[in-house]
Amino acid sequence: MIRELDDVVLECDLPEHGLARGDVGTVVLVHETGGYEVEFTALDGETVAVLTLANSQVRGVRAGEIAHARGLARAA
């Protein structure tokens, strides 16, 4: 079960927001009707995006996973 303030992993690319599958965000709100508000930040703390995402677009972090740094793909 995903709760507020949990880290989640993006399950799809969102190029319009500069995000890629595997990016990690933080749930800032769980919607009662399903889905989440998720904040994605750069490692320097800059907010990249706050998005409303469906349950199918994110998953919880799994044991044994490690975060990976990449350059931010800026949306066109």
N, CA, C and O of each residue as an XYZ file, in Angstrom:
304
protein
N       0.839     -1.177      0.000
C       0.000      0.000      0.000
C       0.890      1.250      0.000
O       1.797      1.371      0.824
N       0.632      2.152     -0.905
C       1.386      3.395     -1.010
C       0.688      4.461     -0.170
O      -0.526      4.645     -0.250
N       1.488      5.156      0.637
C       0.955      6.186      1.538
C       1.633      7.524      1.265
O       2.639      7.597      0.559
N       1.056      8.587      1.843
C       1.667      9.900      1.725
C       3.088      9.860      2.281
O       3.354      9.224      3.301
N       3.983     10.543      1.597
C       5.408     10.666      1.893
C       6.224      9.439      1.523
O       7.433      9.419      1.750
N       5.590      8.408      0.956
C       6.340      7.270      0.435
C       7.037      7.673     -0.857
O       6.517      8.474     -1.634
N       8.220      7.108     -1.076
C       8.863      7.223     -2.379
C       8.212      6.223     -3.315
O       7.867      5.113     -2.910
N       8.047      6.621     -4.567
C       7.490      5.745     -5.595
C       8.356      5.821     -6.845
O       9.115      6.772     -7.038
N       8.229      4.807     -7.683
C       8.994      4.709     -8.914
C       8.050      4.892    -10.099
O       7.003      4.249    -10.172
N       8.422      5.763    -11.014
C       7.629      6.008    -12.211
C       7.709      4.808    -13.139
O       8.800      4.311    -13.419
N       6.571      4.340    -13.615
C       6.501      3.155    -14.460
C       6.380      3.458    -15.953
O       6.240      2.542    -16.763
N       6.432      4.728    -16.314
C       6.326      5.103    -17.730
C       7.105      6.392    -17.957
O       7.334      7.163    -17.025
N       7.508      6.616    -19.194
C       8.152      7.886    -19.559
C       7.103      8.984    -19.618
O       5.981      8.762    -20.073
N       7.475     10.168    -19.155
C       6.634     11.362    -19.270
C       7.508     12.482    -19.842
O       7.859     13.424    -19.132
N       7.859     12.375    -21.133
C       8.807     13.318    -21.733
C       8.337     14.764    -21.687
O       9.162     15.677    -21.691
N       7.039     14.988    -21.644
C       6.521     16.358    -21.577
C       6.876     17.029    -20.257
O       6.754     18.247    -20.121
N       7.318     16.230    -19.281
C       7.732     16.756    -17.977
C       9.213     16.494    -17.708
O       9.707     16.792    -16.621
N       9.925     15.935    -18.695
C      11.337     15.621    -18.530
C      11.593     14.406    -17.663
O      12.700     14.234    -17.153
N      10.586     13.558    -17.487
C      10.696     12.396    -16.612
C      10.771     11.102    -17.406
O      10.213     10.987    -18.498
N      11.475     10.128    -16.830
C      11.654      8.833    -17.490
C      11.297      7.705    -16.533
O      11.381      7.848    -15.313
N      10.902      6.592    -17.112
C      10.604      5.406    -16.318
C      11.773      5.128    -15.374
O      12.935      5.174    -15.780
N      11.458      4.843    -14.124
C      12.486      4.577    -13.124
C      12.795      5.767    -12.237
O      13.422      5.610    -11.189
N      12.359      6.970    -12.642
C      12.573      8.140    -11.785
C      11.799      7.963    -10.482
O      10.731      7.353    -10.451
N      12.359      8.507     -9.417
C      11.776      8.360     -8.078
C      11.149      9.681     -7.653
O      11.763     10.741     -7.770
N       9.925      9.602     -7.163
C       9.226     10.768     -6.648
C       8.673     10.476     -5.271
O       8.763      9.352     -4.776
N       8.094     11.504     -4.652
C       7.511     11.376     -3.324
C       6.022     11.674     -3.386
O       5.612     12.697     -3.935
N       5.221     10.793     -2.832
C       3.772     10.986     -2.798
C       3.457     12.106     -1.810
O       3.828     12.033     -0.638
N       2.773     13.141     -2.289
C       2.377     14.242     -1.402
C       0.890     14.197     -1.083
O       0.434     14.885     -0.170
N       0.130     13.396     -1.821
C      -1.295     13.235     -1.550
C      -1.776     11.937     -2.174
O      -1.454     11.631     -3.322
N      -2.539     11.182     -1.418
C      -3.207      9.980     -1.937
C      -4.666     10.352     -2.151
O      -5.349     10.756     -1.210
N      -5.150     10.217     -3.385
C      -6.539     10.541     -3.691
C      -7.456      9.414     -3.224
O      -7.157      8.238     -3.433
N      -8.560      9.770     -2.600
C      -9.525      8.770     -2.123
C     -10.097      7.942     -3.268
O     -10.442      6.776     -3.075
N     -10.201      8.524     -4.443
C     -10.781      7.833     -5.593
C      -9.733      7.077     -6.407
O     -10.055      6.499     -7.445
N      -8.485      7.078     -5.945
C      -7.396      6.401     -6.648
C      -6.440      7.397     -7.265
O      -6.841      8.481     -7.688
N      -5.196      7.031     -7.311
C      -4.172      7.885     -7.880
C      -3.472      8.708     -6.812
O      -3.834      8.685     -5.636
N      -2.459      9.433     -7.260
C      -1.574     10.119     -6.335
C      -1.117     11.456     -6.912
O      -1.035     11.630     -8.128
N      -0.821     12.393     -6.017
C      -0.048     13.577     -6.377
C       1.389     13.223     -6.017
O       1.677     12.860     -4.876
N       2.286     13.330     -6.987
C       3.669     12.937     -6.768
C       4.588     14.094     -7.133
O       4.452     14.699     -8.197
N       5.526     14.396     -6.235
C       6.525     15.438     -6.497
C       7.828     14.775     -6.904
O       8.320     13.871     -6.229
N       8.375     15.236     -8.012
C       9.675     14.782     -8.495
C      10.649     15.937     -8.329
O      10.373     17.058     -8.755
N      11.787     15.660     -7.708
C      12.781     16.691     -7.484
C      14.138     16.244     -8.019
O      14.452     15.055     -8.069
N      14.931     17.237     -8.417
C      16.322     16.975     -8.763
C      17.094     16.769     -7.464
O      16.601     17.120     -6.392
N      18.282     16.213     -7.547
C      19.062     15.943     -6.340
C      19.472     17.216     -5.612
O      19.819     17.161     -4.432
N      19.439     18.373     -6.296
C      19.758     19.638     -5.634
C      18.545     20.247     -4.944
O      18.634     21.342     -4.387
N      17.405     19.544     -4.975
C      16.198     19.994     -4.297
C      15.218     20.739     -5.174
O      14.106     21.032     -4.735
N      15.599     21.056     -6.407
C      14.696     21.755     -7.325
C      13.516     20.863     -7.683
O      13.701     19.713     -8.081
N      12.302     21.391     -7.541
C      11.126     20.640     -7.955
C      11.065     20.609     -9.469
O      11.071     21.654    -10.120
N      11.006     19.421    -10.025
C      10.914     19.225    -11.462
C       9.460     19.235    -11.893
O       9.109     19.858    -12.895
N       8.609     18.545    -11.136
C       7.188     18.464    -11.468
C       6.414     17.940    -10.270
O       6.927     17.158     -9.470
N       5.177     18.382    -10.165
C       4.202     17.798     -9.240
C       3.037     17.363    -10.123
O       2.376     18.190    -10.752
N       2.798     16.060    -10.161
C       1.848     15.497    -11.118
C       0.796     14.632    -10.439
O       1.048     14.003     -9.412
N      -0.380     14.617    -11.034
C      -1.422     13.673    -10.658
C      -1.212     12.430    -11.507
O      -1.264     12.495    -12.736
N      -0.977     11.309    -10.858
C      -0.681     10.068    -11.574
C      -1.632      8.963    -11.152
O      -2.065      8.893    -10.002
N      -1.943      8.106    -12.104
C      -2.796      6.948    -11.851
C      -2.006      5.862    -11.127
O      -0.776      5.841    -11.163
N      -2.722      4.977    -10.481
C      -2.085      3.849     -9.790
C      -1.145      3.086    -10.713
O      -0.087      2.630    -10.280
N      -1.518      2.944    -11.970
C      -0.720      2.167    -12.922
C       0.561      2.875    -13.354
O       1.430      2.251    -13.962
N       0.692      4.147    -13.057
C       1.863      4.911    -13.491
C       2.999      4.905    -12.478
O       4.111      5.326    -12.797
N       2.740      4.439    -11.272
C       3.780      4.381    -10.243
C       3.691      3.069     -9.488
O       2.673      2.378     -9.518
N       4.774      2.746     -8.816
C       4.798      1.576     -7.938
C       5.662      1.914     -6.740
O       6.459      2.851     -6.777
N       5.499      1.153     -5.693
C       6.326      1.341     -4.516
C       7.762      0.915     -4.771
O       8.046      0.148     -5.691
N       8.650      1.419     -3.951
C      10.055      1.034     -4.016
C      10.184     -0.393     -3.500
O       9.554     -0.764     -2.510
N      11.002     -1.186     -4.176
C      11.199     -2.590     -3.796
C      12.521     -2.753     -3.043
O      13.467     -1.992     -3.247
N      12.563     -3.746     -2.183
C      13.791     -4.064     -1.451
C      14.915     -4.355     -2.439
O      14.702     -5.006     -3.462
N      16.094     -3.875     -2.130
C      17.259     -4.162     -2.960
C      17.439     -3.221     -4.140
O      18.383     -3.392     -4.912
N      16.555     -2.220     -4.310
C      16.719     -1.269     -5.411
C      17.644     -0.136     -4.975
O      17.757      0.180     -3.791
N      18.301      0.466     -5.965
C      19.199      1.578     -5.709
C      18.838      2.718     -6.653
O      18.508      2.488     -7.816
N      18.902      3.946     -6.150
C      18.620      5.110     -6.993
C      19.776      5.317     -7.966
O      20.912      4.936     -7.684
N      19.477      5.920     -9.107
C      20.465      6.156    -10.155
C      20.362      7.602    -10.600
O      19.265      8.079    -10.891
N      21.463      8.299    -10.659
C      21.456      9.701    -11.093
C      21.562      9.777    -12.614
O      22.276      8.996    -13.242
N      20.835     10.736    -13.192
C      20.900     11.011    -14.629
C      20.655     12.491    -14.816
O      20.097     13.149    -13.939
N      21.067     13.014    -15.947
C      20.795     14.400    -16.268
C      19.318     14.581    -16.556
O      18.666     13.682    -17.087
N      18.794     15.736    -16.206
C      17.387     16.026    -16.421
C      17.133     16.331    -17.893
O      17.775     17.204    -18.477
N      16.201     15.610    -18.477
C      15.773     15.872    -19.853
C      14.734     16.984    -19.789
O      13.598     16.752    -19.376
N      15.111     18.170    -20.189
C      14.176     19.298    -20.147
C      13.118     19.138    -21.214
O      13.427     18.811    -22.360
N      11.866     19.368    -20.841
C      10.760     19.308    -21.795
C      10.925     20.401    -22.843
O      11.395     21.498    -22.545
N      10.537     20.090    -24.052
C      10.680     21.046    -25.161
C       9.617     22.121    -25.089
O       9.580     23.011    -25.939
